[in-house]
Amino acid sequence: MKWMALKSFLLGATALLLCGSAAHAQSANWHPGKWGPNDEIGAANYLTPGVALNAARLVKTGKVYSLGISVSTTTPAFPPRTCALYIVQPGQTGSAEGLGPTHTTYNDDILNCWTGIGTQLDGLGHIGVGDTYYNGNKWGEFATMGGLKKLGIEKIPPMVTRGVLLDMAAHYGTDVVKEGTAFNKAEIDAVAKKQGVEIRQGDIVIFHTGWLSLIDKDPKRFGSVEPGLGREGARYLVSKGVVAVGADTWAVEVIPFEKDGDKDGAIFGVHQILLPMSGTYILENLNTAELARDKAWEFMFVLGQNKYQGAVQSMINPVAIR
């Protein structure tokens, strides 16, 4: 985020550079992926007509929830991401004369935005381990300034599946879960059991922490730390066969990052476990408050992202239907 501590950002960048050689050594452990060496959609392979039909059966009331947030020039974003909108009247110069005898006027808009801002979908070309990305793709071979040659956001099929909300704020008895709180297997199982839900293959699992409520009240805190998924928890959800993991936080994973004993842990290690190592998507800055208020623990989840060819991420507005 634009308020994230510069020290943390630089430490993260340095750590990723230093771990490059180690990444090559361990690469054989996680690629090629389970769907074959040419696969580009990862856990989206779990999305089947049967999964969509089962999700549709969850709709009982017809209530629809928008899980996206509005984006503006002040929306917090990981540095140096920004967003600006320009409204123009091409060839009209603000005149009421307009076009032709009907004096037709029109407005168009131009977005000058990073795509990883606001409520967003992280694609499989977003995060790597050293120079290696999902399914063993090497950065220098598929990533260009003109777009990704592989793993582009346009490859992801529409996501129509069962969504599961885990109310971590209720679990901890607070409106906003404290930063640095990690959600691992024990916490995930405890909340799922309390809510009477089972995490299944093909699901999208979403954490409600209350953190998004800080975006206006305390933006500096919002964008520098957060509660979130831990590394063990990420591996556990991957083992369950989930399609994506989301949260009402800007990075989904716990920050400060978990330590390894008395040593600092992996920088964005959860991102690495989910995206390059398993092909599991990440959904950030989801508006989960209304779902939590309604105790909507399971629902039909629908997402059709912008299909910018070769893009890494996409601003999104997922929909939950009960």
Backbone bond lengths (Angstrom), bond angles and torsions (degrees), N, CA, C in turn:
res aa  C-N    CA-C-N  psi(-1)  N-CA   C-N-CA  omega(-1)  CA-C   N-CA-C  phi
1 M - - - 1.452 - - 1.531 108.63 -
2 K 1.347 116.55 162.87 1.443 118.43 -175.31 1.513 112.16 -68.78
3 W 1.362 116.51 -14.42 1.464 118.62 177.87 1.527 111.84 -101.47
4 M 1.299 117.42 2.56 1.471 118.81 -176.49 1.520 109.97 -62.95
5 A 1.304 116.25 139.29 1.462 120.77 -176.90 1.514 110.54 -56.31
6 L 1.344 115.65 128.88 1.457 120.71 -179.10 1.523 110.43 -60.14
7 K 1.307 116.39 -36.93 1.458 119.60 -179.94 1.514 111.26 -58.74
8 S 1.344 117.19 -45.71 1.454 120.89 -179.29 1.517 111.01 -63.80
9 F 1.334 115.11 -39.90 1.466 119.71 -178.73 1.525 110.63 -63.71
10 L 1.341 116.48 -45.94 1.452 120.20 -178.89 1.523 111.51 -67.80
11 L 1.319 116.40 -38.77 1.459 119.32 176.71 1.515 111.01 -61.48
12 G 1.344 115.08 -39.87 1.454 119.20 179.22 1.509 111.94 -63.68
13 A 1.335 115.76 -45.51 1.461 119.57 -179.89 1.517 110.97 -62.53
14 T 1.328 116.20 -41.81 1.459 119.93 179.00 1.520 111.16 -63.61
15 A 1.314 116.27 -43.28 1.467 120.14 -178.64 1.519 111.59 -62.92
16 L 1.339 116.66 -39.43 1.454 119.28 179.28 1.522 111.11 -65.17
17 L 1.321 117.13 -37.96 1.451 120.03 177.63 1.524 111.04 -65.86
18 L 1.320 116.07 -41.53 1.457 119.94 -177.47 1.516 112.26 -69.20
19 C 1.331 116.86 -27.54 1.457 118.74 -176.89 1.517 112.35 -87.53
20 G 1.331 117.80 2.08 1.458 120.54 -175.78 1.509 113.49 -55.66
21 S 1.340 117.67 -48.90 1.454 120.28 -177.34 1.517 111.19 -66.47
22 A 1.328 116.60 -36.30 1.466 119.85 177.29 1.511 110.93 -64.96
23 A 1.335 116.08 -34.36 1.459 120.22 -179.78 1.519 110.71 -62.11
24 H 1.337 116.45 -41.49 1.453 119.30 179.57 1.525 110.63 -62.27
25 A 1.339 115.85 -38.51 1.454 120.15 -177.55 1.516 112.21 -65.28
26 Q 1.351 116.05 -33.67 1.456 118.49 -176.19 1.525 112.53 -97.44
27 S 1.336 117.44 0.86 1.455 119.72 -171.58 1.513 113.23 -60.08
28 A 1.329 117.42 -33.50 1.459 120.17 -177.96 1.520 111.97 -64.58
29 N 1.316 117.07 -17.01 1.458 120.41 -177.87 1.529 112.92 -75.45
30 W 1.331 117.52 -18.88 1.471 117.68 -174.07 1.524 115.04 -133.42
31 H 1.305 118.04 4.01 1.462 118.48 172.40 1.518 108.56 -148.10
32 P 1.341 117.99 151.20 1.462 125.84 3.26 1.525 112.21 -68.15
33 G 1.327 115.63 160.42 1.453 121.79 -175.41 1.518 113.11 -78.27
34 K 1.325 115.03 174.20 1.466 121.80 -174.27 1.515 113.06 -67.90
35 W 1.352 117.69 -16.63 1.462 120.10 -179.67 1.527 112.42 -100.81
36 G 1.304 116.69 14.99 1.445 120.96 174.46 1.518 113.37 99.59
37 P 1.332 117.12 160.52 1.464 121.51 -172.17 1.516 114.95 -69.10
38 N 1.333 118.15 -16.49 1.465 120.46 -179.08 1.523 113.39 -100.26
39 D 1.329 117.01 1.24 1.461 120.15 -176.66 1.526 111.60 -67.53
40 E 1.342 116.71 140.91 1.468 121.77 179.41 1.519 113.30 -126.27
41 I 1.341 118.43 4.28 1.470 118.70 -176.26 1.523 113.37 -120.37
42 G 1.312 119.15 -3.09 1.453 121.28 172.63 1.509 114.35 55.91
43 A 1.343 115.41 -130.77 1.458 121.65 -174.16 1.522 113.01 -66.32
44 A 1.334 118.33 -10.43 1.464 119.93 173.82 1.524 111.12 -65.01
45 N 1.341 117.20 -13.75 1.464 120.37 173.64 1.525 111.95 -63.27
46 Y 1.329 117.50 -20.35 1.463 120.50 177.40 1.528 112.45 -72.54
47 L 1.325 116.83 -15.47 1.464 120.77 -177.05 1.526 109.29 -79.29
48 T 1.319 115.97 113.42 1.459 122.25 -177.97 1.526 109.39 -128.48
49 P 1.332 117.83 165.55 1.468 119.30 174.27 1.524 112.51 -55.97
50 G 1.331 116.72 -36.28 1.462 119.58 178.23 1.511 112.75 -64.28
51 V 1.321 116.39 -39.87 1.464 121.09 177.61 1.527 110.20 -62.93
52 A 1.333 116.91 -42.45 1.466 120.74 179.27 1.526 111.10 -65.39
53 L 1.334 117.38 -41.94 1.471 120.50 179.14 1.524 111.24 -63.37
54 N 1.317 116.96 -42.17 1.464 119.91 178.66 1.525 111.08 -64.61
55 A 1.327 116.95 -36.37 1.461 120.05 177.42 1.518 111.01 -65.90
56 A 1.328 116.67 -39.98 1.463 120.27 -179.96 1.526 111.41 -62.53
57 R 1.314 117.53 -30.14 1.473 120.78 179.91 1.523 112.15 -69.96
58 L 1.333 117.59 -13.16 1.462 120.69 177.50 1.520 112.48 -77.79
59 V 1.323 117.37 -14.34 1.464 121.11 -177.14 1.525 109.05 -77.03
60 K 1.325 116.13 113.96 1.470 122.45 -178.01 1.525 112.34 -118.40
61 T 1.329 117.76 -34.26 1.466 121.13 -175.33 1.522 112.66 -109.67
62 G 1.312 117.46 -21.28 1.465 120.99 -176.36 1.520 113.62 81.94
63 K 1.320 117.66 5.10 1.462 119.46 179.25 1.529 109.73 -69.96
64 V 1.331 115.73 133.89 1.453 122.32 -176.45 1.529 109.68 -114.26
65 Y 1.320 116.61 134.33 1.462 123.01 -179.25 1.523 109.13 -118.54
66 S 1.320 116.06 128.38 1.461 120.83 171.27 1.524 108.42 -86.19
67 L 1.311 116.18 124.15 1.462 120.39 -178.64 1.520 112.90 -98.65
68 G 1.340 117.19 1.71 1.452 120.85 -179.56 1.515 112.26 -93.64
69 I 1.329 116.03 157.06 1.459 121.39 174.34 1.527 109.09 -109.71
70 S 1.323 116.15 157.51 1.461 120.94 176.26 1.524 109.92 -70.54
71 V 1.330 115.54 147.66 1.463 121.51 -179.79 1.521 108.97 -115.26
72 S 1.330 116.64 134.47 1.461 122.01 177.96 1.522 108.66 -143.04
73 T 1.312 115.39 -175.41 1.468 119.71 179.01 1.522 112.48 -66.96
74 T 1.330 117.23 -16.82 1.461 120.62 -178.62 1.522 113.19 -103.25
75 T 1.319 117.72 2.91 1.457 120.11 -179.43 1.537 110.25 -63.53
76 P 1.325 118.33 127.19 1.458 120.19 179.15 1.524 111.21 -58.13
77 A 1.307 115.99 139.00 1.453 121.08 179.99 1.512 110.10 -150.65
78 F 1.332 115.67 145.97 1.462 120.72 178.63 1.530 108.49 -59.91
79 P 1.330 118.38 130.95 1.459 120.09 -174.71 1.526 111.52 -64.91
80 P 1.340 116.63 141.57 1.468 129.21 9.11 1.524 112.98 -101.16
81 R 1.325 118.07 28.36 1.460 121.05 -174.14 1.526 112.70 -65.08
82 T 1.324 115.02 137.12 1.461 123.02 176.98 1.517 108.73 -143.32
83 C 1.325 115.62 172.15 1.460 120.37 178.11 1.521 109.63 -149.35
84 A 1.337 116.17 133.24 1.465 121.37 177.03 1.521 108.94 -136.77
85 L 1.333 115.61 142.44 1.459 122.91 -179.76 1.522 109.17 -118.13
86 Y 1.330 116.20 134.11 1.458 121.60 178.65 1.529 109.11 -124.56
87 I 1.336 116.27 127.83 1.464 121.99 176.96 1.521 108.25 -101.18
88 V 1.310 116.60 127.28 1.461 121.80 -176.37 1.530 110.41 -131.83
89 Q 1.341 114.83 157.35 1.467 122.34 173.20 1.532 106.80 -120.78
90 P 1.306 118.02 86.72 1.467 121.01 -172.03 1.529 113.20 -57.81
91 G 1.331 115.70 123.21 1.449 121.28 176.27 1.513 115.36 71.53
92 Q 1.321 116.83 8.11 1.463 119.46 -176.51 1.525 112.35 -109.46
93 T 1.306 116.71 -21.17 1.471 123.94 178.19 1.527 113.05 47.74
94 G 1.331 115.97 36.62 1.459 119.86 175.52 1.509 114.88 72.85
95 S 1.316 118.05 11.89 1.462 121.41 -176.99 1.525 111.15 -83.76
96 A 1.323 116.55 146.73 1.461 120.90 174.73 1.525 111.49 -79.14
97 E 1.333 116.37 -6.92 1.467 120.15 -178.36 1.529 110.70 -62.66
98 G 1.335 116.54 -42.74 1.447 121.06 175.32 1.499 114.16 66.69
99 L 1.321 115.77 -153.06 1.459 123.30 -174.84 1.527 111.03 -109.61
100 G 1.327 115.91 126.13 1.452 121.44 173.20 1.512 114.58 65.89
101 P 1.340 115.24 -171.84 1.467 120.05 -175.55 1.522 114.33 -67.42
102 T 1.376 116.63 -18.18 1.473 119.07 178.81 1.520 112.52 -89.99
103 H 1.359 116.67 -0.68 1.476 121.53 178.29 1.537 111.64 54.33
104 T 1.315 115.68 44.08 1.461 120.34 -179.13 1.529 110.65 -71.52
105 T 1.307 115.66 125.95 1.464 121.17 174.42 1.519 109.09 -116.42
106 Y 1.304 115.15 157.18 1.465 118.31 178.72 1.516 110.89 -152.82
107 N 1.324 114.36 153.22 1.463 122.21 174.06 1.521 108.87 -108.06
108 D 1.310 116.27 140.94 1.460 122.52 169.33 1.526 107.98 -122.79
109 D 1.318 114.95 164.47 1.460 117.39 178.52 1.510 110.96 -131.06
110 I 1.323 114.35 149.70 1.459 122.95 178.10 1.520 107.54 -122.55
111 L 1.321 116.34 126.49 1.453 121.46 175.50 1.518 109.83 -101.45
112 N 1.325 115.90 127.36 1.456 121.65 172.45 1.533 106.01 -114.72
113 C 1.324 114.50 82.38 1.467 120.06 -168.62 1.521 111.86 -134.12
114 W 1.299 115.35 147.21 1.456 121.06 160.23 1.526 106.71 -73.21
115 T 1.322 117.42 142.20 1.466 118.53 -176.65 1.524 112.47 -79.12
116 G 1.337 117.33 -17.61 1.451 120.19 179.33 1.509 111.60 -91.34
117 I 1.316 116.31 65.26 1.463 121.43 -177.55 1.520 108.22 -143.24
118 G 1.333 116.64 149.35 1.454 120.07 -177.10 1.524 110.85 68.48
119 T 1.329 116.50 -151.67 1.463 121.03 175.14 1.519 107.55 -71.34
120 Q 1.317 117.18 124.08 1.465 119.73 -168.14 1.513 112.84 -144.63
121 L 1.324 112.72 154.72 1.454 122.94 174.73 1.523 107.98 -107.76
122 D 1.320 116.48 123.47 1.460 121.54 173.97 1.517 108.92 -88.13
123 G 1.345 116.58 118.70 1.449 121.05 177.24 1.518 112.01 -82.33
124 L 1.328 115.90 175.54 1.459 120.96 -173.81 1.520 112.82 -76.23
125 G 1.334 117.31 -10.21 1.455 120.21 175.76 1.512 113.16 -92.57
126 H 1.322 117.67 9.27 1.462 121.51 -173.48 1.523 113.36 -83.12
127 I 1.323 117.18 -45.39 1.462 121.62 -171.51 1.527 109.78 -123.00
128 G 1.320 115.44 139.52 1.452 120.67 176.56 1.512 111.75 -128.31
129 V 1.318 115.29 173.77 1.457 122.77 170.96 1.528 105.01 -113.83
130 G 1.324 116.83 104.77 1.454 119.25 -168.40 1.527 108.33 63.88
131 D 1.316 117.18 -128.67 1.461 120.31 179.86 1.524 112.44 -98.40
132 T 1.346 117.53 12.96 1.458 121.97 -175.55 1.519 110.38 -109.60
133 Y 1.326 114.89 129.68 1.469 122.15 -177.75 1.528 109.69 -115.97
134 Y 1.318 116.13 -172.22 1.462 120.04 -174.89 1.532 111.41 -48.33
135 N 1.316 114.60 137.02 1.462 124.04 176.43 1.533 112.58 62.97
136 G 1.330 116.90 24.10 1.453 120.73 175.17 1.507 115.46 81.53
137 N 1.340 117.30 9.04 1.460 120.01 179.53 1.520 110.39 -68.61
138 K 1.333 115.86 132.01 1.456 122.26 -178.19 1.530 109.91 -90.72
139 W 1.325 114.70 134.15 1.470 121.08 -176.49 1.517 112.05 -50.37
140 G 1.314 118.05 -46.73 1.455 121.62 -175.58 1.516 113.99 -67.99
141 E 1.332 116.50 -13.94 1.457 120.59 -176.87 1.528 113.61 -99.26
142 F 1.355 118.00 -18.44 1.463 117.79 -176.15 1.529 114.30 -129.89
143 A 1.326 118.75 -12.71 1.458 120.88 -176.24 1.527 109.87 -103.57
144 T 1.320 116.87 121.59 1.465 122.23 176.95 1.517 109.21 -130.31
145 M 1.321 117.18 162.34 1.460 120.86 177.39 1.527 111.82 -62.24
146 G 1.314 116.61 -24.32 1.462 120.39 179.80 1.514 114.43 -88.02
147 G 1.324 117.21 3.27 1.462 120.71 179.37 1.512 111.54 128.74
148 L 1.323 115.72 160.28 1.455 120.91 178.59 1.521 110.10 -75.22
149 K 1.331 116.39 137.04 1.463 120.75 175.48 1.524 111.35 -80.94
150 K 1.321 116.21 -20.91 1.458 123.13 175.11 1.524 108.02 -136.88
151 L 1.339 115.98 162.10 1.462 123.11 172.88 1.521 113.21 65.21
152 G 1.328 119.04 18.83 1.456 121.67 178.15 1.517 112.16 -64.57
153 I 1.308 115.25 153.85 1.466 121.52 -176.38 1.522 111.70 -62.35
154 E 1.338 116.87 -23.78 1.466 120.30 -178.63 1.518 112.58 -70.48
155 K 1.332 117.54 -15.70 1.467 121.02 -178.92 1.527 112.17 -76.35
156 I 1.334 117.19 -20.24 1.468 120.53 -173.87 1.521 109.73 -73.74
157 P 1.332 118.73 125.84 1.464 120.37 177.84 1.524 111.12 -72.20
158 P 1.336 117.71 162.85 1.461 119.28 174.90 1.527 110.51 -55.58
159 M 1.307 115.65 140.71 1.463 120.57 179.27 1.522 109.18 -99.37
160 V 1.305 116.28 106.59 1.463 122.70 174.41 1.515 106.13 -125.79
161 T 1.315 115.87 106.26 1.454 119.70 -171.52 1.527 110.06 -160.59
162 R 1.293 116.09 -177.36 1.465 121.81 177.61 1.526 109.28 -80.93
163 G 1.326 115.93 129.25 1.446 121.60 172.60 1.511 110.16 -101.95
164 V 1.318 116.56 142.25 1.467 122.43 177.42 1.522 108.08 -124.92
165 L 1.323 116.44 124.85 1.461 121.70 176.44 1.521 109.26 -100.96
166 L 1.322 116.60 127.30 1.460 122.06 174.17 1.529 107.81 -108.48
167 D 1.337 115.49 115.24 1.460 121.21 -174.89 1.524 109.57 -86.52
168 M 1.328 115.64 89.70 1.456 120.67 -178.24 1.524 111.36 -73.23
169 A 1.335 117.17 -28.89 1.461 119.49 177.86 1.529 110.41 -63.33
170 A 1.322 117.01 -43.81 1.462 120.28 177.22 1.525 110.80 -64.60
171 H 1.311 116.54 -38.64 1.463 121.09 -179.89 1.522 111.09 -59.42
172 Y 1.320 116.35 -39.91 1.465 120.40 -178.90 1.534 112.56 -93.07
173 G 1.332 117.48 1.38 1.457 121.16 176.92 1.512 114.15 65.51
174 T 1.335 116.55 41.85 1.455 120.86 -177.29 1.516 110.19 -146.42
175 D 1.328 116.44 161.33 1.462 120.02 175.93 1.524 111.20 -77.97
176 V 1.335 116.16 -33.43 1.466 121.42 -178.19 1.528 108.00 -133.98
177 V 1.315 116.24 117.87 1.462 120.46 179.77 1.530 109.51 -67.49
178 K 1.313 116.26 139.41 1.463 121.80 -176.34 1.518 111.43 -66.49
179 E 1.326 115.95 141.71 1.460 121.10 175.95 1.523 110.09 -58.18
180 G 1.328 115.04 149.17 1.457 120.31 -179.62 1.510 114.08 83.91
181 T 1.340 117.79 -1.42 1.464 121.30 178.23 1.520 109.04 -81.92
182 A 1.335 116.60 119.24 1.462 121.39 -176.61 1.525 110.68 -97.09
183 F 1.327 115.36 137.46 1.460 121.80 176.10 1.529 107.99 -102.83
184 N 1.314 115.65 109.79 1.455 120.98 178.28 1.528 109.84 -119.13
185 K 1.302 117.86 -168.33 1.460 120.97 -171.21 1.519 112.54 -53.68
186 A 1.330 117.90 -45.93 1.465 120.56 -177.38 1.520 111.54 -60.35
187 E 1.334 116.61 -44.47 1.466 120.57 -179.28 1.525 111.17 -69.01
188 I 1.319 116.89 -41.61 1.466 120.69 179.65 1.519 110.48 -62.48
189 D 1.329 117.09 -46.69 1.465 120.50 -179.99 1.515 112.02 -65.13
190 A 1.334 116.95 -38.66 1.467 120.16 -178.82 1.515 111.18 -63.66
191 V 1.335 117.39 -44.94 1.464 120.62 -178.87 1.523 110.54 -69.74
192 A 1.323 117.27 -42.62 1.464 119.86 178.75 1.529 111.16 -60.06
193 K 1.328 116.47 -42.47 1.468 120.65 179.40 1.524 111.00 -64.47
194 K 1.333 116.61 -44.83 1.460 120.60 -179.91 1.520 111.33 -61.50
195 Q 1.330 117.08 -38.45 1.462 121.14 -178.32 1.535 112.49 -84.64
196 G 1.317 116.80 -8.55 1.459 120.45 178.92 1.509 113.84 72.57
197 V 1.336 116.74 33.18 1.464 120.35 178.67 1.520 109.75 -119.68
198 E 1.310 115.25 151.04 1.453 122.43 176.88 1.518 108.81 -116.99
199 I 1.311 117.45 132.21 1.459 121.41 177.70 1.520 108.44 -82.62
200 R 1.338 115.79 127.33 1.460 120.80 -173.93 1.521 111.45 -124.29
201 Q 1.304 115.26 163.95 1.465 120.77 175.43 1.524 109.88 -59.42
202 G 1.328 115.69 134.75 1.457 120.89 -179.81 1.510 114.53 92.49
203 D 1.340 117.79 -6.16 1.466 121.43 -179.39 1.524 111.61 -75.61
204 I 1.327 114.41 161.30 1.463 122.60 164.80 1.518 106.69 -114.09
205 V 1.315 116.74 121.04 1.466 122.13 -175.70 1.528 108.70 -103.03
206 I 1.324 114.87 128.84 1.465 121.45 -175.68 1.532 109.31 -125.65
207 F 1.321 115.82 133.78 1.462 121.55 178.55 1.528 110.16 -101.01
208 H 1.339 115.50 131.67 1.464 121.05 170.84 1.515 108.65 -102.98
209 T 1.340 115.93 121.12 1.465 121.06 -178.22 1.526 113.02 -120.42
210 G 1.337 116.90 -13.34 1.456 120.72 -173.66 1.517 113.34 82.59
211 W 1.336 116.93 -1.45 1.465 120.59 -173.92 1.524 112.55 -64.31
212 L 1.321 117.11 -32.89 1.465 120.24 -177.20 1.529 111.84 -62.96
213 S 1.331 117.43 -21.91 1.466 120.71 178.98 1.530 111.89 -65.45
214 L 1.331 117.23 -15.52 1.467 121.29 179.83 1.522 112.73 -85.99
215 I 1.312 118.27 -7.62 1.455 120.83 -171.34 1.529 111.95 -59.50
216 D 1.317 117.48 -33.57 1.462 121.73 176.75 1.523 111.98 -100.19
217 K 1.335 117.16 -37.11 1.459 120.95 -175.05 1.524 113.13 -73.79
218 D 1.319 117.14 -37.01 1.462 121.11 -176.57 1.525 108.82 -148.65
219 P 1.341 117.37 68.50 1.467 120.10 -173.03 1.518 113.82 -62.63
220 K 1.334 118.19 -31.38 1.464 119.50 179.85 1.519 110.36 -64.45
221 R 1.323 117.00 -44.84 1.464 120.34 177.54 1.522 110.43 -66.91
222 F 1.329 115.90 -41.99 1.460 120.50 -178.96 1.521 111.27 -54.37
223 G 1.320 117.42 -43.33 1.450 121.24 -171.47 1.502 116.57 -93.61
224 S 1.324 118.39 5.83 1.462 119.06 -176.87 1.519 113.09 -114.38
225 V 1.315 117.50 -29.11 1.467 122.49 -178.34 1.524 107.70 -143.43
226 E 1.335 116.52 174.68 1.471 119.03 176.44 1.526 110.44 -178.16
227 P 1.335 116.79 157.88 1.465 119.76 166.17 1.518 107.90 -78.14
228 G 1.327 116.95 163.34 1.456 116.28 177.55 1.512 114.16 168.88
229 L 1.311 113.82 -173.59 1.457 122.53 -175.98 1.528 110.69 -66.55
230 G 1.332 115.57 135.32 1.451 121.53 174.61 1.524 110.77 -93.47
231 R 1.311 116.36 172.11 1.463 120.54 -176.11 1.531 111.95 -65.95
232 E 1.325 117.50 -42.11 1.463 119.61 177.31 1.527 110.11 -63.09
233 G 1.328 115.85 -40.81 1.454 119.96 179.04 1.515 111.84 -63.84
234 A 1.333 116.37 -37.66 1.464 120.07 178.28 1.522 110.50 -63.81
235 R 1.320 116.63 -45.66 1.468 119.53 178.87 1.528 111.19 -63.36
236 Y 1.317 116.28 -36.16 1.463 120.85 179.14 1.528 110.93 -64.32
237 L 1.319 117.34 -45.01 1.461 120.01 179.57 1.521 111.06 -67.18
238 V 1.326 117.46 -36.92 1.469 120.55 174.77 1.530 109.96 -59.73
239 S 1.321 116.62 -42.04 1.467 120.39 -179.75 1.525 111.89 -64.48
240 K 1.314 117.05 -24.79 1.467 121.95 177.58 1.525 111.60 -79.00
241 G 1.328 117.52 -14.18 1.455 120.48 179.58 1.507 114.46 81.78
242 V 1.336 118.05 33.99 1.465 119.84 178.92 1.522 109.88 -75.27
243 V 1.320 116.08 152.84 1.458 122.08 179.24 1.525 110.78 -80.82
244 A 1.335 115.74 -40.71 1.462 120.85 -175.42 1.513 109.62 -153.06
245 V 1.329 115.04 158.45 1.456 122.55 174.25 1.518 107.61 -125.91
246 G 1.331 116.49 132.55 1.456 120.65 -179.51 1.514 111.84 -134.55
247 A 1.336 115.10 171.70 1.461 120.62 179.86 1.521 109.78 -164.81
248 D 1.325 115.51 167.01 1.466 121.42 175.23 1.528 110.03 -89.48
249 T 1.319 115.72 39.42 1.456 123.06 178.93 1.524 108.63 -129.96
250 W 1.331 116.41 166.43 1.456 119.72 -173.16 1.516 114.08 -82.63
251 A 1.338 118.37 -14.58 1.459 120.10 -179.11 1.518 113.85 -131.63
252 V 1.336 117.91 -4.99 1.475 125.07 179.95 1.526 112.23 70.91
253 E 1.331 118.27 -37.31 1.458 119.55 -176.91 1.531 112.13 -95.12
254 V 1.315 115.48 159.57 1.460 121.92 -176.21 1.528 111.29 -67.27
255 I 1.343 115.54 135.81 1.464 122.71 176.84 1.534 107.65 -141.65
256 P 1.345 120.39 128.28 1.455 127.55 4.99 1.526 112.47 -57.12
257 F 1.335 114.92 146.49 1.446 120.99 -178.17 1.524 110.72 -63.92
258 E 1.328 115.12 149.11 1.465 120.20 177.93 1.527 110.73 -58.91
259 K 1.313 115.50 143.58 1.460 121.04 176.65 1.530 110.53 -89.76
260 D 1.321 116.16 154.70 1.457 122.47 170.32 1.523 107.22 -101.94
261 G 1.327 116.37 93.92 1.457 120.18 -173.73 1.509 109.69 65.95
262 D 1.329 116.79 -121.10 1.461 120.46 178.94 1.529 111.31 -98.60
263 K 1.348 116.76 10.25 1.456 120.72 -179.46 1.522 110.14 -109.46
264 D 1.330 114.58 154.20 1.453 119.13 175.85 1.515 109.52 -63.72
265 G 1.336 115.28 143.88 1.448 120.57 179.97 1.518 111.94 -88.44
266 A 1.329 115.06 -168.13 1.459 121.34 -177.11 1.523 110.85 -69.16
267 I 1.322 116.73 137.13 1.451 122.62 175.32 1.527 108.18 -78.86
268 F 1.325 116.95 118.96 1.465 123.02 -174.21 1.534 110.46 51.66
269 G 1.339 114.77 42.06 1.459 120.69 179.36 1.510 113.36 -64.86
270 V 1.334 117.75 -32.55 1.464 120.44 177.77 1.526 109.74 -66.89
271 H 1.334 116.78 -41.03 1.461 119.80 174.96 1.528 110.63 -56.33
272 Q 1.341 116.31 -41.41 1.466 119.57 -179.12 1.524 111.69 -66.96
273 I 1.321 117.19 -41.16 1.458 120.55 178.44 1.527 110.88 -62.51
274 L 1.324 116.15 -43.74 1.460 119.75 -174.84 1.527 112.82 -76.49
275 L 1.320 118.08 -50.88 1.468 120.46 -171.15 1.531 112.74 -81.62
276 P 1.329 120.47 -73.10 1.462 117.76 -175.83 1.516 114.83 -69.25
277 M 1.331 117.45 -36.51 1.457 119.52 -172.51 1.519 114.05 -81.88
278 S 1.344 117.86 -21.96 1.469 118.62 -176.58 1.514 114.42 -136.76
279 G 1.339 118.35 -8.87 1.461 119.45 179.77 1.509 113.58 71.95
280 T 1.325 117.33 25.43 1.466 122.43 -179.63 1.524 109.07 -97.88
281 Y 1.320 116.76 128.09 1.460 121.30 -171.71 1.527 111.72 -78.93
282 I 1.348 115.02 160.44 1.462 122.44 -179.53 1.529 108.73 -123.32
283 L 1.329 115.90 133.24 1.473 123.33 179.20 1.526 108.01 -119.59
284 E 1.325 116.13 116.36 1.469 120.54 -172.96 1.526 111.86 -111.07
285 N 1.341 115.60 153.59 1.469 123.31 176.73 1.526 112.33 58.06
286 L 1.326 116.58 44.10 1.454 120.70 176.61 1.531 110.07 -79.80
287 N 1.316 115.97 139.42 1.463 121.67 177.58 1.527 108.70 -86.49
288 T 1.314 115.97 96.62 1.464 121.87 -172.95 1.524 113.95 -102.68
289 A 1.329 117.46 -1.70 1.469 120.73 -169.57 1.526 112.43 -60.42
290 E 1.333 117.12 -44.04 1.463 119.35 -176.54 1.530 111.24 -70.05
291 L 1.308 116.92 -38.24 1.460 119.71 175.61 1.531 110.56 -59.13
292 A 1.328 116.29 -43.68 1.465 120.29 -179.63 1.525 111.05 -65.19
293 R 1.348 116.54 -41.65 1.480 119.49 178.90 1.518 111.25 -60.12
294 D 1.332 116.04 -37.57 1.469 120.56 -178.20 1.521 113.06 -87.13
295 K 1.328 116.27 2.59 1.463 121.07 -176.62 1.534 110.89 51.55
296 A 1.313 114.40 43.12 1.465 121.41 179.47 1.518 108.45 -86.12
297 W 1.316 115.71 85.62 1.462 120.00 -172.74 1.531 112.54 -80.52
298 E 1.330 118.00 -24.89 1.457 120.65 175.47 1.518 108.80 -140.54
299 F 1.324 115.85 149.15 1.457 120.69 -171.78 1.525 108.86 -166.38
300 M 1.299 115.29 169.56 1.457 121.00 172.53 1.524 108.10 -83.24
301 F 1.312 116.50 125.58 1.468 122.67 -178.86 1.522 108.22 -106.74
302 V 1.335 115.97 130.81 1.465 120.86 -177.83 1.525 109.47 -131.32
303 L 1.330 115.97 128.31 1.460 120.96 177.26 1.521 110.32 -146.72
304 G 1.324 115.78 125.27 1.458 122.14 167.97 1.519 107.03 -124.15
305 Q 1.324 117.24 103.92 1.468 121.54 -173.21 1.527 111.20 -78.03
306 N 1.339 116.07 162.14 1.459 120.34 170.41 1.530 108.86 -59.65
307 K 1.325 116.27 136.30 1.468 119.98 -174.63 1.530 110.71 -105.97
308 Y 1.331 115.51 59.29 1.455 119.98 175.51 1.529 108.05 -72.38
309 Q 1.322 116.60 117.65 1.451 120.35 -174.07 1.527 111.18 -62.85
310 G 1.337 114.67 127.06 1.457 120.81 178.23 1.513 114.87 80.91
311 A 1.324 117.76 6.35 1.469 120.31 -178.81 1.527 110.94 -76.50
312 V 1.323 114.52 155.78 1.462 122.57 -178.56 1.521 111.55 -91.21
313 Q 1.339 116.36 -38.50 1.458 122.78 -176.24 1.522 109.01 -136.08
314 S 1.333 115.59 175.59 1.459 119.61 176.55 1.523 109.73 -151.63
315 M 1.337 116.19 134.65 1.459 119.69 168.02 1.530 107.50 -69.81
316 I 1.322 117.23 137.22 1.460 121.00 -172.20 1.524 111.54 -137.94
317 N 1.315 115.40 163.33 1.465 123.32 170.04 1.514 108.28 -136.17
318 P 1.353 117.18 79.11 1.458 119.69 -179.94 1.520 110.52 -64.31
319 V 1.326 115.28 157.83 1.461 121.46 -178.95 1.523 109.02 -125.34
320 A 1.327 116.40 134.47 1.458 122.94 171.91 1.519 107.82 -109.53
321 I 1.329 117.19 136.49 1.463 122.02 -179.17 1.528 108.24 -128.81
322 R 1.316 115.51 130.88 1.479 120.90 178.49 1.515 110.64 -111.31
